[in-house]
């Protein structure tokens, strides 16, 4: 039996696709989202409006999207990867001229019923196109310079466009995600060592450019770095967010103050409590154990996805799952590090918990791609 015949005979169809979904992963995602609904209900003072109810509706739409994407064969998404990437770049260009400005940045497209952040789409589109690229080229060419140059350019184009919005946090996430896919594909380690050296030089240049005519970052981004290095230098200004976040984290202790009893949240000392700093609200109300429970659920998602990637029989599916998993990991790792003062405040939401429409829908659509790879992988022994 040829491998093509094997694939045709072993790939599930119809109702078997539903039964072959990765249901443990779905249940964990639902549990994480449930925690998000609970916290949004809490930060609204015991009300489903304005955040929890809307978030629930978006989650239902996102789950429907995930199931639809999962039912489509993975080869279709492979063939659509280039078009998806081009579409994401078109959205970034559109937002540059017609985007909605908020909090000093022009990052959103107003769709009427919600605001779409194109950079969220770009994160997944980048993973798709890189996975497709490495699936198409011979293994012997993966580390050859000319073949390494193209994925580097593919990664740098959206990174530069997102940086212009400006959105330093997402730009860095794009760089890291692209690098992870390249590393997983087998690109030689020497390239990454060169990037580390260049990164150190870039950091030096960033600090040296401050206050000059060729300043590399925006002033508010430098203030975030200052705040990260010394939050107490401006506790009522640039350091206010992280100072209040640390107070809330500390006041939660081991078991927390209790549901809807967090003083920092109730008295509105904690800023952005329904978006970027929602983990701090959770830690204040449910303490160390509550925060650890959420972290455990995130770790389960990572493990489920990595084990699924190990069972994939084609390079595209494996790299796709690894890339999306890394994107998910960076979301919660950066957010948690940020609110604990271990990383600068860069405005990265907590996945499936922070209030937000486009981030949730795109993320659930990405998990639909993982489900598609899982459902349509060949099974059995030829």
C-alpha positions as CSV (number, residue, x, y, z in Angstrom):
1,X,0.0,0.0,0.0
2,X,1.4,3.4,-1.0
3,X,1.7,6.2,1.6
4,X,-1.0,8.2,-0.3
5,X,-3.4,5.2,-0.1
6,X,-2.5,4.9,3.6
7,X,-3.4,8.5,4.2
8,X,-6.7,8.3,2.3
9,X,-7.8,5.1,4.2
10,X,-6.7,6.2,7.6
11,X,-7.8,9.8,7.8
12,X,-11.2,10.0,9.5
13,X,-14.3,11.4,7.8
14,X,-17.7,12.5,9.0
15,X,-18.7,11.9,12.6
16,X,-15.3,10.3,13.3
17,X,-13.7,13.7,13.0
18,X,-15.7,14.9,16.0
19,X,-14.8,11.8,18.1
20,X,-11.1,12.2,17.1
21,X,-10.9,15.8,18.3
22,X,-8.5,16.4,21.2
23,X,-11.2,16.6,23.8
24,X,-8.9,16.9,26.9
25,X,-7.4,20.0,25.3
26,X,-10.8,21.5,24.6
27,X,-11.9,20.9,28.2
28,X,-8.8,22.6,29.6
29,X,-9.4,25.6,27.3
30,X,-13.0,25.8,28.5
31,X,-11.7,25.7,32.1
32,X,-9.3,28.6,31.5
33,X,-12.0,30.6,29.8
34,X,-14.3,29.9,32.7
35,X,-11.8,31.4,35.1
36,X,-11.7,34.5,32.9
37,X,-15.5,34.8,33.0
38,X,-15.3,34.6,36.8
39,X,-12.7,37.2,37.1
40,X,-14.4,39.6,34.7
41,X,-17.6,39.2,36.8
42,X,-15.6,40.1,39.9
43,X,-13.8,43.2,38.5
44,X,-17.2,44.5,37.4
45,X,-18.4,44.4,41.0
46,X,-20.5,41.3,40.7
47,X,-22.1,42.1,37.3
48,X,-21.9,40.2,34.0
49,X,-21.9,43.6,32.2
50,X,-19.9,45.2,30.7
51,X,-17.2,42.5,30.3
52,X,-18.2,39.0,31.3
53,X,-21.3,38.7,29.2
54,X,-19.5,40.0,26.1
55,X,-16.5,37.7,26.7
56,X,-18.8,34.7,27.0
57,X,-20.5,35.5,23.7
58,X,-17.1,35.9,22.0
59,X,-15.9,32.6,23.5
60,X,-18.9,30.8,22.1
61,X,-18.2,32.3,18.6
62,X,-14.6,31.4,19.0
63,X,-15.4,27.8,19.9
64,X,-17.7,27.5,16.9
65,X,-14.8,28.9,14.8
66,X,-12.4,26.4,16.3
67,X,-14.7,23.4,15.4
68,X,-15.2,24.7,11.9
69,X,-11.4,25.1,11.3
70,X,-10.8,21.6,12.9
71,X,-13.2,19.9,10.5
72,X,-11.3,21.2,7.4
73,X,-8.4,19.0,6.3
74,X,-5.0,20.3,7.4
75,X,-3.7,20.2,3.8
76,X,-6.2,22.9,2.9
77,X,-4.7,25.2,5.6
78,X,-1.2,24.4,4.3
79,X,-2.3,25.6,0.8
80,X,-3.9,28.7,2.3
81,X,-0.8,29.7,4.4
82,X,0.7,32.1,1.9
83,X,-2.6,33.8,1.2
84,X,-3.3,34.1,4.9
85,X,0.1,35.7,5.5
86,X,-0.4,38.2,2.6
87,X,-3.9,39.0,4.0
88,X,-2.4,39.7,7.4
89,X,0.1,42.1,5.9
90,X,-2.7,43.8,4.0
91,X,-4.5,44.3,7.3
92,X,-1.3,45.8,8.9
93,X,-1.1,48.2,5.9
94,X,-4.8,49.1,6.3
95,X,-4.5,49.8,10.0
96,X,-1.5,52.1,9.3
97,X,-3.8,54.4,7.3
98,X,-7.3,53.8,8.6
99,X,-6.8,52.2,12.0
100,X,-8.4,53.3,15.3
101,X,-6.1,54.9,17.8
102,X,-6.2,53.9,21.4
103,X,-3.7,54.5,24.3
104,X,-1.3,56.3,22.0
105,X,-1.1,53.5,19.4
106,X,-2.9,52.9,16.1
107,X,-3.5,49.1,16.2
108,X,-7.1,48.4,15.7
109,X,-9.7,48.2,12.8
110,X,-13.2,49.1,13.9
111,X,-15.6,46.4,12.5
112,X,-18.6,47.9,14.3
113,X,-19.4,45.0,16.6
114,X,-15.8,44.7,17.7
115,X,-12.3,46.0,17.2
116,X,-9.9,43.7,15.2
117,X,-6.2,43.9,16.0
118,X,-4.4,42.7,12.8
119,X,-1.2,41.9,14.7
120,X,-3.1,39.0,16.4
121,X,-3.9,37.5,13.0
122,X,-0.3,38.1,11.9
123,X,1.1,36.0,14.7
124,X,-0.7,32.9,13.5
125,X,-0.2,33.7,9.8
126,X,3.5,33.9,10.3
127,X,3.6,30.4,11.9
128,X,1.5,29.0,9.0
129,X,3.7,30.4,6.2
130,X,7.0,29.4,7.9
131,X,5.7,25.9,8.5
132,X,4.6,25.7,4.9
133,X,8.0,27.0,3.7
134,X,10.0,24.4,5.7
135,X,7.6,21.6,4.6
136,X,8.2,22.5,0.9
137,X,12.0,22.7,0.9
138,X,14.4,19.7,1.1
139,X,15.9,19.0,4.5
140,X,19.4,19.4,3.2
141,X,18.7,23.1,2.3
142,X,17.3,24.1,5.7
143,X,20.5,25.6,7.1
144,X,22.0,27.0,3.8
145,X,22.4,30.8,3.9
146,X,20.1,31.6,1.0
147,X,17.4,29.3,2.3
148,X,17.7,30.9,5.8
149,X,17.4,34.4,4.4
150,X,13.9,34.1,3.1
151,X,12.2,33.1,6.4
152,X,14.2,35.8,8.2
153,X,12.8,38.4,5.7
154,X,9.3,36.9,6.1
155,X,9.6,37.4,9.9
156,X,11.1,40.8,9.8
157,X,8.5,42.4,7.5
158,X,5.5,42.1,9.8
159,X,7.8,42.7,12.8
160,X,8.8,46.1,11.4
161,X,5.2,47.0,10.5
162,X,3.9,46.2,14.0
163,X,6.8,48.1,15.5
164,X,5.6,51.2,13.6
165,X,2.2,51.2,15.3
166,X,4.0,51.3,17.8
167,X,3.7,47.8,19.5
168,X,7.0,46.7,20.9
169,X,5.6,43.8,22.8
170,X,3.9,42.1,19.8
171,X,6.9,42.9,17.6
172,X,9.2,41.0,20.0
173,X,6.7,38.1,20.1
174,X,6.7,37.9,16.3
175,X,10.5,37.7,16.3
176,X,10.7,35.0,19.0
177,X,7.9,33.0,17.4
178,X,9.6,33.1,14.0
179,X,12.9,32.0,15.6
180,X,11.3,29.1,17.4
181,X,9.7,27.8,14.2
182,X,13.1,28.1,12.4
183,X,14.9,26.3,15.2
184,X,12.3,23.5,15.3
185,X,12.7,23.1,11.6
186,X,16.4,22.4,12.1
187,X,18.2,25.6,11.3
188,X,21.8,25.4,12.6
189,X,22.4,26.8,16.1
190,X,25.2,29.1,14.8
191,X,22.6,31.4,13.2
192,X,20.8,31.8,16.6
193,X,24.1,32.5,18.3
194,X,24.7,35.3,15.8
195,X,21.2,36.7,16.6
196,X,22.0,36.7,20.3
197,X,25.1,38.7,19.7
198,X,23.2,41.1,17.5
199,X,20.5,41.4,20.1
200,X,23.0,42.4,22.7
201,X,24.3,45.0,20.3
202,X,20.8,46.3,19.6
203,X,20.1,46.7,23.3
204,X,23.2,48.7,23.7
205,X,22.2,50.9,20.7
206,X,18.7,51.4,22.1
207,X,20.1,52.9,25.3
208,X,22.7,54.9,23.5
209,X,20.2,56.4,21.1
210,X,18.0,57.8,23.9
211,X,17.6,61.6,23.6
212,X,19.3,61.7,20.2
213,X,18.0,62.5,16.7
214,X,18.1,58.7,15.9
215,X,16.3,57.5,19.0
216,X,15.2,53.9,18.3
217,X,12.2,53.7,20.7
218,X,9.3,55.9,21.7
219,X,9.6,58.0,24.9
220,X,6.9,56.0,26.6
221,X,8.7,52.7,25.8
222,X,11.8,54.1,27.5
223,X,9.7,55.1,30.5
224,X,8.5,51.5,30.7
225,X,12.1,50.3,30.7
226,X,12.9,52.8,33.5
227,X,9.9,51.6,35.4
228,X,11.0,48.0,35.1
229,X,14.5,48.7,36.3
230,X,13.3,50.9,39.2
231,X,9.5,51.0,39.8
232,X,9.9,53.1,42.9
233,X,11.5,56.0,41.0
234,X,8.0,57.2,40.0
235,X,5.4,55.4,42.0
236,X,2.6,57.8,41.1
237,X,3.5,58.1,37.4
238,X,5.1,55.6,35.1
239,X,5.7,53.1,38.0
240,X,2.1,53.2,39.2
241,X,0.9,50.2,37.4
242,X,3.6,47.8,38.5
243,X,3.6,49.2,42.0
244,X,-0.1,48.6,42.5
245,X,0.2,45.2,40.9
246,X,2.9,44.1,43.3
247,X,0.8,45.3,46.3
248,X,-2.2,43.3,45.0
249,X,-0.1,40.2,44.5
250,X,1.4,40.5,48.0
251,X,-1.9,41.1,49.7
252,X,-3.3,37.9,48.2
253,X,-1.0,35.7,50.3
254,X,-1.3,31.9,50.0
255,X,-5.1,31.6,49.8
256,X,-6.3,35.1,48.8
257,X,-8.7,37.6,50.3
258,X,-11.7,35.8,48.9
259,X,-13.9,36.1,45.8
260,X,-14.8,39.8,45.1
261,X,-12.9,40.9,48.2
262,X,-9.7,42.2,46.8
263,X,-9.1,45.7,48.1
264,X,-6.9,46.8,45.2
265,X,-9.5,45.8,42.7
266,X,-12.6,47.0,44.6
267,X,-11.1,50.4,45.3
268,X,-9.9,50.8,41.8
269,X,-6.2,51.1,42.7
270,X,-5.3,48.4,40.2
271,X,-5.3,49.8,36.6
272,X,-6.4,47.8,33.5
273,X,-7.8,45.2,35.9
274,X,-9.9,43.5,33.2
275,X,-7.2,43.3,30.6
276,X,-3.5,43.2,31.1
277,X,-3.5,43.0,34.9
278,X,-6.3,40.5,35.4
279,X,-3.9,37.9,36.7
280,X,-3.2,40.3,39.6
281,X,-6.9,40.4,40.4
282,X,-6.9,36.6,40.4
283,X,-3.9,36.4,42.7
284,X,-5.3,38.9,45.1
285,X,-8.6,37.1,45.5
286,X,-7.5,33.5,45.3
287,X,-3.8,33.9,46.4
288,X,-0.8,31.8,45.4
289,X,-2.8,28.6,45.1
290,X,-5.3,30.2,42.7
291,X,-2.6,31.7,40.5
292,X,-0.8,28.4,40.5
293,X,-4.0,26.5,39.5
294,X,-4.3,28.8,36.4
295,X,-0.6,28.3,35.6
296,X,-1.1,24.5,35.8
297,X,-3.9,24.7,33.3
298,X,-1.7,26.6,30.9
299,X,1.0,24.0,31.4
300,X,-1.4,21.3,30.5
301,X,-2.3,23.1,27.3
302,X,1.4,23.3,26.4
303,X,2.0,19.6,27.2
304,X,-1.1,18.4,25.2
305,X,0.0,20.4,22.2
306,X,3.6,19.3,22.3
307,X,2.6,15.6,22.7
308,X,0.3,16.1,19.7
309,X,3.1,17.6,17.7
310,X,5.3,14.6,18.4
311,X,2.6,12.3,16.9
312,X,2.3,14.3,13.6
313,X,3.6,12.5,10.6
314,X,4.2,15.5,8.3
315,X,6.6,18.4,8.8
316,X,3.9,21.1,8.2
317,X,1.6,19.9,11.0
318,X,4.4,19.4,13.5
319,X,5.9,22.9,12.9
320,X,2.5,24.5,12.9
321,X,1.5,23.0,16.2
322,X,4.9,23.9,17.8
323,X,4.7,27.5,16.5
324,X,1.2,28.0,17.8
325,X,2.1,26.4,21.1
326,X,5.0,28.8,21.4
327,X,2.8,31.8,20.7
328,X,0.4,30.6,23.4
329,X,3.3,30.1,25.8
330,X,4.7,33.6,25.2
331,X,1.3,35.2,25.8
332,X,0.9,33.9,29.4
333,X,4.6,33.8,30.2
334,X,5.1,37.5,29.3
335,X,1.9,38.6,30.9
336,X,2.6,36.9,34.2
337,X,6.2,38.1,34.2
338,X,5.0,41.6,33.4
339,X,2.5,41.9,36.3
340,X,5.1,40.4,38.7
341,X,7.7,42.9,37.7
342,X,10.0,40.3,36.0
343,X,9.5,41.9,32.6
344,X,8.7,45.4,31.3
345,X,5.0,46.3,30.9
346,X,4.4,45.7,27.2
347,X,0.6,45.3,27.0
348,X,0.3,41.5,26.3
349,X,-3.0,40.0,27.4
350,X,-3.5,36.9,29.4
351,X,-4.8,34.3,26.9
352,X,-8.5,33.4,27.3
353,X,-8.7,35.3,30.6
354,X,-8.1,39.0,29.7
355,X,-11.0,40.8,28.2
356,X,-10.6,41.2,24.4
357,X,-12.3,40.1,21.2
358,X,-9.7,39.7,18.5
359,X,-7.1,38.0,20.7
360,X,-9.6,35.4,21.9
361,X,-11.1,34.7,18.4
362,X,-7.7,34.4,16.7
363,X,-6.3,32.2,19.5
364,X,-9.3,29.8,19.3
365,X,-9.0,29.8,15.6
366,X,-5.3,28.8,16.0
367,X,-6.3,26.0,18.3
368,X,-8.7,24.9,15.5
369,X,-5.6,24.5,13.3
370,X,-4.0,22.3,16.0
371,X,-7.2,20.3,16.2
372,X,-7.3,20.0,12.4
373,X,-3.7,18.6,12.4
374,X,-4.7,16.2,15.2
375,X,-7.9,15.0,13.6
376,X,-6.5,14.5,10.1
377,X,-3.2,12.9,10.9
378,X,-2.9,9.3,9.5
379,X,-3.8,6.6,12.0
380,X,-3.2,2.9,12.2
381,X,-0.4,0.8,10.7
382,X,0.0,0.5,6.9
